[in-house]
Amino acid sequence: MAKPLTRAAALQNRAFLKIFRQTGNARLAAREVGAKYGTMQHRRKVHASFAVRWDAALAFAQARLRVPSAGSGQFSFDGTGPLPSQGSYRTAGGEMFVCRTNGGRLQVRRAQAGKLTQEAEQAFLSALSATCNMSLAAAAAGACFGAFNRRRKKNPAFARECRLALAQGYQRLEMALLASTLADSHEHDDWRHNDPPPIPPMSANQALQLMYLHQKAALLLDEPTPMRRRRGESHEACCERLALMAEARHQRALEAFEVAEVERWEKGEPAWGPAGEDVRGTLGLPDLAQVTGWSRADPAKRAVDPDTALFGGWRIDDMERKLGDEGWGFEVGMSG
């Protein structure tokens, strides 16, 4: 399991993605935020949520940089010139490609100029697996959604890959969404690290009225809205409501514990156990080599005696002597 990111690292990731979404250049974005390119690649490898945002930012950058210039059919950074080294997404005209005629026969033809190539399909599928957005993926490949939609209807293999890319994108987005709800994601805690704004002018009457209205919510004593008591509810409904209230209280306590754990992690302090105990190293155990009384078979055994069996258990001669003393009337021995 990857170590959670610190708040400084989360803010650095946020600034990196902002620049990366504008430029599409990961090395430039890392240099702008003062981080090493290898560090950002390592975070992308071990943190699934950051990896999804990385791929989505790349798709956004590609879609932004592939704005078609007016009336030229070319794609450019600012709409005034051709996009360098990206001509493989569209045919120049005259390339050989295999197609299927209306009668079902395969045939080699010359491609028309400006048609989407297989590289464009791969770029579309890659962007789709990162964003789960077909329109954005099509823009990242430099075409409209209708072009890929028509190709999907005509080509069953491309339709299959679209379904697989869409499913993968959905799963990755789901994982990123779950990761963003954790306390160590630092997604929504900016307000807690800044000074609060000044209180607006109000009278003592208004202040007391506000405190009265929000006392229960502020002190976490109110019942959630869907769980309030209703007149004439049945016993089953009452039990279900009480169970939901208990679950909500448990969830609030768990959230408070997670926030406290993240704050301790930020300060470099050790973690706390479920019961509030301080967890340090090996749980405070002494050196096990110094522990005595570890054998229940013979209290006089020494741990350094090579002829003594370790970790308890009666040997055969001990068992014979024990059974003989108790008068069982038979002996236990070993055959052979």
Secondary structure, 3 states (H helix, E strand, C coil): CCCCCCHHHHHHHHHHHHHHHHHCCHHHHHHHCCCCHHHHHHHHHHCHHHHHHHHHHHHHHHHHHCEECCCCCCEECCCCCCCCCCHHHECCCCCEEEEECCCCCEEEEECCCCCECHHHHHHHHHHHHHHCCHHHHHHHCCCCHHHHHHHHHHCHHHHHHHHHHHHHHHHHHHHHHHHHCCHHHCCCCHHHHCCCCCCCCCCHHHHHHHHHHHHHHHCCCCCCHHHCCCCCCCHHHHHHHHHHHHHHHHHHHHHHHHHHHHHHHHHCCCCECCCCCECCCCCCCCCHHHCCCCCCCCCCCCCCCCCCCCCCCCCHHHHHHHHHHCCCCCCCCCCC
